[in-house]
Amino acid sequence: MDVQRLELLRELADRGSVTAVALATHRTPSAVSQQLKVLEREAGLPLTQRQGRGLVLTDAGRALARSATDVAVSLAKATALWDEFRNHASGEVSLVTFPTAGQMLLPGVIKNLGPGLVLNCADEDPELSDFPAFTAEYDIVLAHSMSGQLSWAGRGLKVVPLMTEPLDVGLPVGHPLADRAWVGPRDLAGETWIGVTDGYPFERILHAIEQEAGAHLSMSQRFADLALIESFVIAGLGIALVPRYTSGGGQPGRLVLKPLRGVESQRQIVALMRPDRAERVAVRTVIEALQSEAAKVEQSHTAK
């Protein structure tokens, strides 16, 4: 079987439509369909079937698509082994991140990458319905989740944990709770809150605070942008949940952060990759740089 045709089948499994595969591989839809038909003849079994106006994989097609992933990983390992013999991590690596992770990690990573290795970065809204799907477009996807919410589970992706970031309660300077070492749900029940947009992951923690406090939280505003939320807190218009490492906390006269006890309040930040792309020496080099930078960030806050 032709490796390139196997890769098209794998792309169809990941992207869900011939049109999407054609766009990603710079082909016409008819060219993609023709190549898939050739692959079916080679396989001797139907690999796709009509569903409405599109194509879906048969059981045999899904099985062969999984095998195509194994082939891609093996080829990537062979290339990586050759690069290691040459002792040369070079080329371009593409990465997409959500804004706060990019702010926290990417400047240090790019600054310390060696010559010949280029990291091309983009940012996207982390609350898009299928953020992990960007692994089809980028070598590395920086994603986050609250505990127990793993939107990348069962996708066959390589997952590299980078850090666990606490979510603190952000208070304006001079707030009655600002002198406390930590706060709990009952301390927060009567406060005015600046919340997140409905459906965002941080909302689960707000609901948990309500349950523990036995009271409804009063939301005066809801925003998707964390910097906007912080600006309202700094102005004394309410309190909010804010990420410890990427907030404006610690700046005298601006924002006070207090650990939240009694409710699990943290997020996991990870790097997601297709397993074949994860084998590239250049990609592994960037991952190591991300891990190193994440450790520095955590250490810098532990030392405070």
C-alpha positions in Angstrom: 0.0 0.0 0.0 1.2 3.5 -0.8 2.2 5.5 2.3 0.8 8.7 1.0 -2.6 7.2 0.4 -2.6 5.7 3.9 -1.9 9.2 5.2 -5.0 10.5 3.3 -7.1 7.8 5.0 -5.7 8.8 8.4 -6.5 12.5 7.6 -10.1 11.5 6.8 -10.4 9.8 10.1 -9.1 12.9 11.9 -10.8 15.6 9.9 -14.1 14.0 9.1 -14.6 15.1 5.5 -13.0 14.8 2.1 -13.2 18.6 1.7 -11.3 19.2 5.0 -8.6 16.6 3.9 -8.3 18.3 0.5 -7.9 21.7 2.1 -5.2 20.5 4.5 -3.3 18.5 1.9 -3.5 21.1 -0.9 -5.5 18.8 -3.2 -8.9 19.0 -4.8 -11.7 16.9 -3.2 -11.9 14.8 -6.4 -8.2 14.0 -6.2 -8.6 12.9 -2.6 -11.6 10.7 -3.5 -9.7 9.1 -6.3 -6.7 8.3 -4.1 -9.0 6.8 -1.5 -10.6 4.6 -4.2 -7.2 3.4 -5.3 -6.4 2.5 -1.7 -9.6 0.6 -1.4 -8.6 -1.5 -4.5 -5.2 -2.1 -2.9 -6.9 -3.2 0.4 -9.5 -5.3 -1.3 -12.2 -4.1 1.1 -14.5 -1.1 1.3 -12.8 1.6 3.4 -15.5 4.3 3.1 -19.2 4.5 2.7 -21.7 7.3 1.9 -23.4 9.0 4.8 -25.7 11.8 3.6 -23.6 14.0 1.2 -20.2 12.9 2.7 -18.0 9.9 3.3 -17.4 8.1 6.6 -15.0 5.2 7.3 -16.1 1.7 7.5 -14.9 -0.6 10.4 -12.1 -1.7 8.0 -11.3 1.9 7.1 -11.0 2.8 10.8 -8.7 -0.1 11.5 -6.5 0.7 8.5 -6.4 4.4 9.6 -5.1 3.3 12.9 -2.4 1.3 11.1 -1.6 4.4 9.1 -0.8 6.1 12.3 1.6 3.3 13.2 3.3 3.6 9.9 3.6 7.4 10.3 5.1 6.9 13.8 7.6 4.3 12.5 8.7 6.6 9.6 9.0 9.6 12.0 11.2 7.5 14.4 13.5 6.5 11.5 13.9 10.2 10.6 14.4 11.2 14.2 17.1 8.5 14.6 18.9 9.9 11.5 18.7 13.4 12.9 20.1 12.2 16.2 23.1 10.7 14.4 23.6 14.0 12.7 23.1 15.7 16.2 21.0 18.3 14.5 17.6 19.6 15.6 16.6 22.0 12.8 13.7 23.0 10.7 10.4 24.6 11.6 8.0 23.5 14.3 4.4 24.9 14.5 2.7 25.5 17.8 -0.7 26.8 18.8 -1.5 28.0 22.3 -4.1 29.7 24.4 -3.1 33.3 25.3 -2.1 32.9 29.0 0.1 29.9 28.3 1.8 31.7 25.5 2.4 34.7 27.6 3.9 32.6 30.4 6.0 30.1 28.4 6.8 31.1 24.8 9.1 34.1 25.1 11.6 32.1 27.2 11.3 29.1 25.0 12.0 31.0 21.8 14.8 33.0 23.3 16.6 29.8 24.3 16.1 27.7 21.1 19.3 27.0 19.2 20.1 28.2 15.7 18.5 26.5 12.8 15.3 25.7 14.8 12.3 28.0 14.1 9.2 27.9 16.3 6.2 29.4 14.5 3.4 30.2 17.0 -0.3 31.1 16.8 -2.9 31.6 19.5 -6.5 30.6 19.6 -9.4 30.8 22.1 -8.9 27.8 24.5 -12.7 27.4 24.9 -13.3 26.5 21.3 -15.4 23.3 21.2 -12.6 21.1 20.0 -9.3 22.7 20.8 -7.3 19.4 20.7 -8.4 19.1 17.0 -5.7 21.6 16.2 -3.2 18.7 16.4 -4.1 18.1 12.8 -2.8 21.6 11.9 0.1 22.1 14.3 3.0 20.1 15.6 2.3 21.1 19.2 -1.0 22.2 20.8 -0.8 23.8 24.3 -4.1 23.1 26.0 -5.5 23.3 29.5 -8.2 21.5 31.5 -9.7 21.5 34.9 -9.3 18.3 37.0 -11.5 15.5 35.6 -12.1 17.3 32.2 -9.8 15.8 29.6 -11.1 16.8 26.1 -8.2 15.0 24.5 -8.9 11.6 26.1 -9.4 8.7 23.7 -7.9 10.5 20.6 -4.6 8.6 20.4 -2.6 11.8 21.0 0.7 12.1 22.8 0.2 14.1 26.0 3.1 15.8 27.8 2.2 17.4 31.1 3.8 20.8 31.6 2.5 22.2 34.8 -0.4 22.5 37.2 -1.4 26.1 37.8 -3.4 27.0 40.9 -6.4 29.3 40.4 -6.5 31.9 43.2 -9.1 34.3 44.3 -8.2 37.8 43.0 -9.1 40.7 45.3 -8.7 44.4 45.0 -6.1 46.1 47.3 -7.7 47.0 50.6 -10.4 44.3 50.4 -11.4 43.0 53.9 -10.1 39.5 52.9 -6.8 40.8 51.6 -4.9 40.2 54.9 -6.0 36.6 55.1 -3.5 33.8 54.3 -6.2 31.9 52.4 -9.9 32.0 51.8 -12.7 29.4 51.7 -16.1 29.1 50.1 -18.0 30.5 53.1 -15.8 33.6 53.1 -16.7 34.3 49.4 -20.5 33.7 49.5 -21.5 37.3 50.0 -19.1 38.9 47.5 -19.8 40.4 44.1 -18.1 38.4 41.5 -16.6 39.0 38.0 -17.3 35.7 36.4 -16.3 33.9 33.2 -18.5 33.4 30.2 -21.2 30.6 30.6 -19.7 27.2 29.8 -16.1 28.1 30.4 -14.1 25.6 32.6 -13.6 28.0 35.5 -17.3 28.1 35.9 -17.2 24.6 37.4 -15.1 25.9 40.3 -17.6 28.7 40.9 -20.4 26.2 41.1 -18.3 24.1 43.5 -17.8 27.2 45.7 -21.6 27.7 45.7 -22.2 24.1 46.8 -19.7 24.3 49.6 -20.9 27.7 50.8 -24.6 26.7 50.5 -25.3 30.1 48.8 -25.6 31.5 45.3 -22.7 33.7 44.0 -23.7 37.1 42.8 -22.2 37.7 39.3 -22.1 41.4 38.3 -20.3 40.8 35.0 -19.1 37.8 32.8 -16.1 38.0 30.5 -14.1 35.5 28.4 -10.9 37.6 28.6 -8.9 37.2 31.8 -7.1 40.5 31.5 -10.5 42.2 31.3 -11.7 40.3 34.4 -8.6 41.4 36.3 -9.1 45.0 35.3 -12.6 45.0 36.9 -11.1 43.4 40.1 -8.3 46.0 40.3 -11.0 48.7 39.9 -12.8 47.3 43.0 -15.8 46.2 41.1 -15.7 42.6 42.3 -13.6 39.5 43.0 -12.7 36.7 40.6 -10.8 33.5 40.0 -7.5 34.2 38.3 -4.6 31.9 37.3 -1.7 32.4 39.8 1.2 32.4 37.4 -0.2 34.5 34.6 -2.3 37.1 36.6 -1.3 40.6 37.5 -1.0 39.5 41.1 2.1 40.4 43.0 2.2 43.9 41.6 2.0 46.3 44.5 -1.1 48.4 44.5 -2.9 46.4 41.8 -4.2 42.9 42.6 -4.1 40.6 45.6 -4.2 36.8 45.2 -5.4 34.4 47.9 -5.2 30.6 47.7 -8.7 29.0 47.7 -9.2 26.1 50.2 -12.1 23.7 50.4 -12.5 23.4 46.7 -10.2 21.9 44.1 -9.0 25.0 42.2 -6.3 24.4 39.6 -5.8 23.7 35.9 -3.5 21.3 34.1 -1.5 22.7 31.2 -0.3 20.1 28.7 1.3 19.8 25.2 -0.7 17.7 22.7 0.8 16.1 19.6 0.1 13.5 17.0 2.3 10.6 17.9 4.3 10.7 14.7 5.0 14.4 15.0 6.1 13.8 18.6 9.0 11.7 17.3 10.6 14.5 15.4 13.9 15.7 17.0 12.9 19.3 16.4 9.5 18.8 18.1 11.1 16.9 21.0 13.6 19.8 21.5 10.8 22.3 21.7 8.9 20.1 24.2 12.0 19.9 26.4 12.3 23.7 26.2 8.6 24.0 27.2 9.1 21.7 30.2 12.2 23.6 31.3 10.4 27.0 31.1 7.4 25.6 32.9 9.6 24.4 35.7 11.2 27.8 36.0 7.9 29.5 36.2 6.7 27.1 39.0 10.0 27.5 40.9 9.9 31.3 40.7 6.5 31.3 42.4 7.4 28.7 44.9 10.4 30.9 46.0 8.2 33.9 46.7 
